[in-house]
Amino acid sequence: MKSAVFISIIALLSFASCQTKKIQFSPEIQAKYNLSDDRLMQVQFYTSDIIVLSKNKGSGNIDVQGGKIITQDTKDCEEVKIKKGTRCVLERIISPNQFLVSFELGDGKLLVFGSLSNEKNG
């Protein structure tokens, strides 16, 4: 019995040591690992936080507070929430500041993420 417990502990420790650490992607990481655009499209990405996409179909009041869009009339508001840790794949790099990302399989199931500015911190 003791040997079965010992073997279970060893197996658990060996599996735990094989886990990969997720790191935040940045241009510095791309340069450090010499990742070409083609190689980036082979990487499994994960969302680092919740992503909320909302569409206001009504004519309610809209305000921006603290970087968030606040709507007063929420009865005509649609929201899609993508959970933290959701897998996604880079489908195409549109520009240095814009990426086409897929969260599920299928034609046309893509979202564009990025900045409209060409500035590095814009």
Biotite code that builds the C-alpha atoms (Angstrom):
import biotite.structure as struc

atoms = struc.array([
    struc.Atom([0.000, 0.000, 0.000], chain_id="A", res_id=1, res_name="MET", atom_name="CA", element="C"),
    struc.Atom([2.828, 2.370, 0.882], chain_id="A", res_id=2, res_name="LYS", atom_name="CA", element="C"),
    struc.Atom([4.500, 1.715, -2.454], chain_id="A", res_id=3, res_name="SER", atom_name="CA", element="C"),
    struc.Atom([1.273, 2.562, -4.322], chain_id="A", res_id=4, res_name="ALA", atom_name="CA", element="C"),
    struc.Atom([1.030, 5.892, -2.477], chain_id="A", res_id=5, res_name="VAL", atom_name="CA", element="C"),
    struc.Atom([4.722, 6.595, -3.173], chain_id="A", res_id=6, res_name="PHE", atom_name="CA", element="C"),
    struc.Atom([4.289, 5.812, -6.897], chain_id="A", res_id=7, res_name="ILE", atom_name="CA", element="C"),
    struc.Atom([1.197, 8.045, -7.035], chain_id="A", res_id=8, res_name="SER", atom_name="CA", element="C"),
    struc.Atom([3.119, 10.929, -5.452], chain_id="A", res_id=9, res_name="ILE", atom_name="CA", element="C"),
    struc.Atom([6.032, 10.484, -7.883], chain_id="A", res_id=10, res_name="ILE", atom_name="CA", element="C"),
    struc.Atom([3.622, 10.397, -10.862], chain_id="A", res_id=11, res_name="ALA", atom_name="CA", element="C"),
    struc.Atom([1.832, 13.513, -9.615], chain_id="A", res_id=12, res_name="LEU", atom_name="CA", element="C"),
    struc.Atom([5.112, 15.390, -9.163], chain_id="A", res_id=13, res_name="LEU", atom_name="CA", element="C"),
    struc.Atom([6.376, 14.389, -12.598], chain_id="A", res_id=14, res_name="SER", atom_name="CA", element="C"),
    struc.Atom([3.133, 15.552, -14.248], chain_id="A", res_id=15, res_name="PHE", atom_name="CA", element="C"),
    struc.Atom([3.244, 18.831, -12.323], chain_id="A", res_id=16, res_name="ALA", atom_name="CA", element="C"),
    struc.Atom([6.818, 19.483, -13.444], chain_id="A", res_id=17, res_name="SER", atom_name="CA", element="C"),
    struc.Atom([5.781, 19.065, -17.111], chain_id="A", res_id=18, res_name="CYS", atom_name="CA", element="C"),
    struc.Atom([3.269, 21.905, -17.013], chain_id="A", res_id=19, res_name="GLN", atom_name="CA", element="C"),
    struc.Atom([4.112, 24.854, -19.201], chain_id="A", res_id=20, res_name="THR", atom_name="CA", element="C"),
    struc.Atom([4.124, 28.402, -17.940], chain_id="A", res_id=21, res_name="LYS", atom_name="CA", element="C"),
    struc.Atom([2.014, 30.899, -19.851], chain_id="A", res_id=22, res_name="LYS", atom_name="CA", element="C"),
    struc.Atom([3.714, 34.213, -20.542], chain_id="A", res_id=23, res_name="ILE", atom_name="CA", element="C"),
    struc.Atom([2.285, 37.456, -21.851], chain_id="A", res_id=24, res_name="GLN", atom_name="CA", element="C"),
    struc.Atom([3.022, 37.953, -25.532], chain_id="A", res_id=25, res_name="PHE", atom_name="CA", element="C"),
    struc.Atom([4.848, 41.112, -26.546], chain_id="A", res_id=26, res_name="SER", atom_name="CA", element="C"),
    struc.Atom([7.118, 42.284, -29.377], chain_id="A", res_id=27, res_name="PRO", atom_name="CA", element="C"),
    struc.Atom([10.042, 41.598, -27.024], chain_id="A", res_id=28, res_name="GLU", atom_name="CA", element="C"),
    struc.Atom([8.974, 37.946, -26.635], chain_id="A", res_id=29, res_name="ILE", atom_name="CA", element="C"),
    struc.Atom([8.611, 37.660, -30.409], chain_id="A", res_id=30, res_name="GLN", atom_name="CA", element="C"),
    struc.Atom([12.151, 38.986, -30.868], chain_id="A", res_id=31, res_name="ALA", atom_name="CA", element="C"),
    struc.Atom([13.617, 36.903, -28.003], chain_id="A", res_id=32, res_name="LYS", atom_name="CA", element="C"),
    struc.Atom([12.349, 33.633, -29.497], chain_id="A", res_id=33, res_name="TYR", atom_name="CA", element="C"),
    struc.Atom([12.826, 34.778, -33.107], chain_id="A", res_id=34, res_name="ASN", atom_name="CA", element="C"),
    struc.Atom([9.185, 34.086, -33.966], chain_id="A", res_id=35, res_name="LEU", atom_name="CA", element="C"),
    struc.Atom([8.313, 34.840, -37.581], chain_id="A", res_id=36, res_name="SER", atom_name="CA", element="C"),
    struc.Atom([4.732, 35.650, -38.527], chain_id="A", res_id=37, res_name="ASP", atom_name="CA", element="C"),
    struc.Atom([4.309, 32.096, -39.851], chain_id="A", res_id=38, res_name="ASP", atom_name="CA", element="C"),
    struc.Atom([5.610, 30.586, -36.595], chain_id="A", res_id=39, res_name="ARG", atom_name="CA", element="C"),
    struc.Atom([3.337, 32.845, -34.525], chain_id="A", res_id=40, res_name="LEU", atom_name="CA", element="C"),
    struc.Atom([0.338, 31.350, -36.299], chain_id="A", res_id=41, res_name="MET", atom_name="CA", element="C"),
    struc.Atom([1.391, 27.954, -34.910], chain_id="A", res_id=42, res_name="GLN", atom_name="CA", element="C"),
    struc.Atom([1.406, 29.177, -31.286], chain_id="A", res_id=43, res_name="VAL", atom_name="CA", element="C"),
    struc.Atom([-1.505, 28.451, -28.944], chain_id="A", res_id=44, res_name="GLN", atom_name="CA", element="C"),
    struc.Atom([-2.573, 31.732, -27.343], chain_id="A", res_id=45, res_name="PHE", atom_name="CA", element="C"),
    struc.Atom([-4.838, 32.245, -24.323], chain_id="A", res_id=46, res_name="TYR", atom_name="CA", element="C"),
    struc.Atom([-6.753, 35.340, -23.263], chain_id="A", res_id=47, res_name="THR", atom_name="CA", element="C"),
    struc.Atom([-5.147, 37.021, -20.260], chain_id="A", res_id=48, res_name="SER", atom_name="CA", element="C"),
    struc.Atom([-8.392, 38.528, -18.966], chain_id="A", res_id=49, res_name="ASP", atom_name="CA", element="C"),
    struc.Atom([-12.129, 38.606, -19.679], chain_id="A", res_id=50, res_name="ILE", atom_name="CA", element="C"),
    struc.Atom([-12.996, 40.236, -23.010], chain_id="A", res_id=51, res_name="ILE", atom_name="CA", element="C"),
    struc.Atom([-16.439, 41.843, -23.228], chain_id="A", res_id=52, res_name="VAL", atom_name="CA", element="C"),
    struc.Atom([-17.812, 42.781, -26.629], chain_id="A", res_id=53, res_name="LEU", atom_name="CA", element="C"),
    struc.Atom([-20.994, 44.815, -26.542], chain_id="A", res_id=54, res_name="SER", atom_name="CA", element="C"),
    struc.Atom([-23.329, 46.204, -29.157], chain_id="A", res_id=55, res_name="LYS", atom_name="CA", element="C"),
    struc.Atom([-25.879, 48.852, -28.253], chain_id="A", res_id=56, res_name="ASN", atom_name="CA", element="C"),
    struc.Atom([-28.888, 48.608, -30.563], chain_id="A", res_id=57, res_name="LYS", atom_name="CA", element="C"),
    struc.Atom([-30.919, 51.247, -28.756], chain_id="A", res_id=58, res_name="GLY", atom_name="CA", element="C"),
    struc.Atom([-30.728, 55.000, -28.622], chain_id="A", res_id=59, res_name="SER", atom_name="CA", element="C"),
    struc.Atom([-29.857, 55.260, -24.913], chain_id="A", res_id=60, res_name="GLY", atom_name="CA", element="C"),
    struc.Atom([-27.212, 57.466, -23.393], chain_id="A", res_id=61, res_name="ASN", atom_name="CA", element="C"),
    struc.Atom([-23.592, 56.379, -23.861], chain_id="A", res_id=62, res_name="ILE", atom_name="CA", element="C"),
    struc.Atom([-20.720, 57.664, -21.729], chain_id="A", res_id=63, res_name="ASP", atom_name="CA", element="C"),
    struc.Atom([-17.057, 56.753, -21.375], chain_id="A", res_id=64, res_name="VAL", atom_name="CA", element="C"),
    struc.Atom([-15.807, 56.504, -17.795], chain_id="A", res_id=65, res_name="GLN", atom_name="CA", element="C"),
    struc.Atom([-12.414, 55.171, -16.772], chain_id="A", res_id=66, res_name="GLY", atom_name="CA", element="C"),
    struc.Atom([-11.812, 53.612, -20.171], chain_id="A", res_id=67, res_name="GLY", atom_name="CA", element="C"),
    struc.Atom([-15.159, 51.776, -20.155], chain_id="A", res_id=68, res_name="LYS", atom_name="CA", element="C"),
    struc.Atom([-18.246, 52.472, -22.262], chain_id="A", res_id=69, res_name="ILE", atom_name="CA", element="C"),
    struc.Atom([-21.252, 52.927, -19.995], chain_id="A", res_id=70, res_name="ILE", atom_name="CA", element="C"),
    struc.Atom([-24.749, 52.637, -21.495], chain_id="A", res_id=71, res_name="THR", atom_name="CA", element="C"),
    struc.Atom([-27.892, 53.838, -19.684], chain_id="A", res_id=72, res_name="GLN", atom_name="CA", element="C"),
    struc.Atom([-30.389, 51.847, -21.786], chain_id="A", res_id=73, res_name="ASP", atom_name="CA", element="C"),
    struc.Atom([-29.274, 48.210, -21.452], chain_id="A", res_id=74, res_name="THR", atom_name="CA", element="C"),
    struc.Atom([-32.462, 46.529, -22.698], chain_id="A", res_id=75, res_name="LYS", atom_name="CA", element="C"),
    struc.Atom([-31.211, 46.819, -26.280], chain_id="A", res_id=76, res_name="ASP", atom_name="CA", element="C"),
    struc.Atom([-27.606, 45.891, -25.517], chain_id="A", res_id=77, res_name="CYS", atom_name="CA", element="C"),
    struc.Atom([-26.044, 42.605, -26.632], chain_id="A", res_id=78, res_name="GLU", atom_name="CA", element="C"),
    struc.Atom([-22.909, 41.305, -24.924], chain_id="A", res_id=79, res_name="GLU", atom_name="CA", element="C"),
    struc.Atom([-20.498, 38.514, -25.695], chain_id="A", res_id=80, res_name="VAL", atom_name="CA", element="C"),
    struc.Atom([-18.072, 37.558, -22.939], chain_id="A", res_id=81, res_name="LYS", atom_name="CA", element="C"),
    struc.Atom([-14.896, 35.631, -23.650], chain_id="A", res_id=82, res_name="ILE", atom_name="CA", element="C"),
    struc.Atom([-13.551, 34.081, -20.450], chain_id="A", res_id=83, res_name="LYS", atom_name="CA", element="C"),
    struc.Atom([-10.033, 34.538, -19.118], chain_id="A", res_id=84, res_name="LYS", atom_name="CA", element="C"),
    struc.Atom([-7.856, 31.649, -20.288], chain_id="A", res_id=85, res_name="GLY", atom_name="CA", element="C"),
    struc.Atom([-9.861, 30.994, -23.472], chain_id="A", res_id=86, res_name="THR", atom_name="CA", element="C"),
    struc.Atom([-7.780, 29.432, -26.234], chain_id="A", res_id=87, res_name="ARG", atom_name="CA", element="C"),
    struc.Atom([-7.350, 31.410, -29.418], chain_id="A", res_id=88, res_name="CYS", atom_name="CA", element="C"),
    struc.Atom([-5.278, 31.248, -32.577], chain_id="A", res_id=89, res_name="VAL", atom_name="CA", element="C"),
    struc.Atom([-3.607, 34.028, -34.515], chain_id="A", res_id=90, res_name="LEU", atom_name="CA", element="C"),
    struc.Atom([-4.986, 33.719, -38.037], chain_id="A", res_id=91, res_name="GLU", atom_name="CA", element="C"),
    struc.Atom([-3.246, 36.681, -39.668], chain_id="A", res_id=92, res_name="ARG", atom_name="CA", element="C"),
    struc.Atom([-1.191, 39.741, -38.848], chain_id="A", res_id=93, res_name="ILE", atom_name="CA", element="C"),
    struc.Atom([-2.874, 42.693, -40.528], chain_id="A", res_id=94, res_name="ILE", atom_name="CA", element="C"),
    struc.Atom([-0.315, 45.275, -39.401], chain_id="A", res_id=95, res_name="SER", atom_name="CA", element="C"),
    struc.Atom([2.187, 45.600, -36.532], chain_id="A", res_id=96, res_name="PRO", atom_name="CA", element="C"),
    struc.Atom([-0.712, 46.863, -34.391], chain_id="A", res_id=97, res_name="ASN", atom_name="CA", element="C"),
    struc.Atom([-3.606, 44.695, -35.650], chain_id="A", res_id=98, res_name="GLN", atom_name="CA", element="C"),
    struc.Atom([-4.203, 40.948, -35.490], chain_id="A", res_id=99, res_name="PHE", atom_name="CA", element="C"),
    struc.Atom([-6.937, 38.669, -36.809], chain_id="A", res_id=100, res_name="LEU", atom_name="CA", element="C"),
    struc.Atom([-7.784, 36.132, -34.074], chain_id="A", res_id=101, res_name="VAL", atom_name="CA", element="C"),
    struc.Atom([-10.035, 33.065, -34.020], chain_id="A", res_id=102, res_name="SER", atom_name="CA", element="C"),
    struc.Atom([-11.660, 31.597, -30.901], chain_id="A", res_id=103, res_name="PHE", atom_name="CA", element="C"),
    struc.Atom([-13.471, 28.774, -32.713], chain_id="A", res_id=104, res_name="GLU", atom_name="CA", element="C"),
    struc.Atom([-13.350, 26.847, -35.967], chain_id="A", res_id=105, res_name="LEU", atom_name="CA", element="C"),
    struc.Atom([-15.261, 27.944, -39.041], chain_id="A", res_id=106, res_name="GLY", atom_name="CA", element="C"),
    struc.Atom([-15.203, 30.439, -41.856], chain_id="A", res_id=107, res_name="ASP", atom_name="CA", element="C"),
    struc.Atom([-15.776, 34.041, -40.850], chain_id="A", res_id=108, res_name="GLY", atom_name="CA", element="C"),
    struc.Atom([-15.433, 33.395, -37.103], chain_id="A", res_id=109, res_name="LYS", atom_name="CA", element="C"),
    struc.Atom([-12.660, 35.929, -36.641], chain_id="A", res_id=110, res_name="LEU", atom_name="CA", element="C"),
    struc.Atom([-12.135, 39.098, -34.618], chain_id="A", res_id=111, res_name="LEU", atom_name="CA", element="C"),
    struc.Atom([-9.713, 41.953, -35.221], chain_id="A", res_id=112, res_name="VAL", atom_name="CA", element="C"),
    struc.Atom([-7.719, 43.098, -32.189], chain_id="A", res_id=113, res_name="PHE", atom_name="CA", element="C"),
    struc.Atom([-5.317, 45.994, -32.036], chain_id="A", res_id=114, res_name="GLY", atom_name="CA", element="C"),
    struc.Atom([-4.893, 49.691, -32.328], chain_id="A", res_id=115, res_name="SER", atom_name="CA", element="C"),
    struc.Atom([-5.852, 51.979, -35.174], chain_id="A", res_id=116, res_name="LEU", atom_name="CA", element="C"),
    struc.Atom([-2.768, 54.069, -34.413], chain_id="A", res_id=117, res_name="SER", atom_name="CA", element="C"),
    struc.Atom([0.619, 53.371, -35.955], chain_id="A", res_id=118, res_name="ASN", atom_name="CA", element="C"),
    struc.Atom([2.306, 54.622, -32.802], chain_id="A", res_id=119, res_name="GLU", atom_name="CA", element="C"),
    struc.Atom([3.880, 52.050, -30.496], chain_id="A", res_id=120, res_name="LYS", atom_name="CA", element="C"),
    struc.Atom([1.894, 53.159, -27.433], chain_id="A", res_id=121, res_name="ASN", atom_name="CA", element="C"),
    struc.Atom([-1.034, 54.774, -29.305], chain_id="A", res_id=122, res_name="GLY", atom_name="CA", element="C"),
])
